[in-house]
Amino acid sequence: MPFVLPDDWTPEQALAVFELLDDMLDVIRQHYACQLHALLFEQRAPDCHTPKPNDPPF
């Protein structure tokens, strides 16, 4: 989902949004740290499949 930032924000407005998002990220990390770690590991782990006898070694 693309998100377009307004062109008319002041630097102060941009900083306020940045700080809000940063604070939200910290709260989410603190609350869901273990679950996020497990989910990210699961999503980023390489697919492990059992090679078939005729599969090349690479």
C-alpha positions as CSV (number, residue, x, y, z in Angstrom):
1,M,0.0,0.0,0.0
2,P,1.8,3.1,-1.1
3,F,1.8,6.1,1.1
4,V,2.3,9.6,-0.2
5,L,3.7,12.3,2.1
6,P,2.3,15.8,1.8
7,D,4.7,18.3,0.1
8,D,3.7,21.1,2.4
9,W,4.8,19.7,5.7
10,T,7.2,21.9,7.7
11,P,10.4,20.3,9.1
12,E,8.8,20.5,12.5
13,Q,5.7,18.5,11.3
14,A,7.9,15.9,9.7
15,L,10.0,15.6,12.9
16,A,6.8,15.2,15.0
17,V,5.6,12.3,12.8
18,F,9.0,10.7,12.8
19,E,9.2,10.9,16.6
20,L,5.7,9.4,16.9
21,L,6.5,6.5,14.6
22,D,9.8,5.9,16.4
23,D,8.0,5.8,19.7
24,M,5.4,3.4,18.4
25,L,8.1,1.2,17.0
26,D,9.8,1.1,20.5
27,V,6.5,0.2,22.2
28,I,5.7,-2.5,19.6
29,R,9.2,-4.0,20.0
30,Q,8.9,-4.1,23.8
31,H,5.5,-5.7,23.7
32,Y,6.1,-8.2,20.9
33,A,9.8,-8.8,20.9
34,C,9.8,-12.5,21.1
35,Q,6.9,-13.0,18.7
36,L,8.4,-10.6,16.2
37,H,11.8,-12.4,16.4
38,A,10.2,-15.8,15.8
39,L,8.0,-14.6,12.9
40,L,10.9,-12.8,11.2
41,F,13.1,-15.8,11.6
42,E,10.4,-18.0,10.1
43,Q,9.8,-15.7,7.2
44,R,13.5,-15.2,6.4
45,A,14.8,-18.7,7.0
46,P,15.8,-20.4,3.8
47,D,13.5,-23.0,2.4
48,C,14.8,-26.4,3.4
49,H,13.8,-29.2,1.1
50,T,15.0,-32.8,0.9
51,P,17.0,-33.1,-2.3
52,K,15.8,-35.7,-4.8
53,P,18.3,-38.3,-6.0
54,N,18.8,-36.5,-9.3
55,D,19.0,-33.0,-8.0
56,P,22.3,-31.3,-8.7
57,P,24.4,-30.5,-5.6
58,F,23.9,-26.7,-6.0
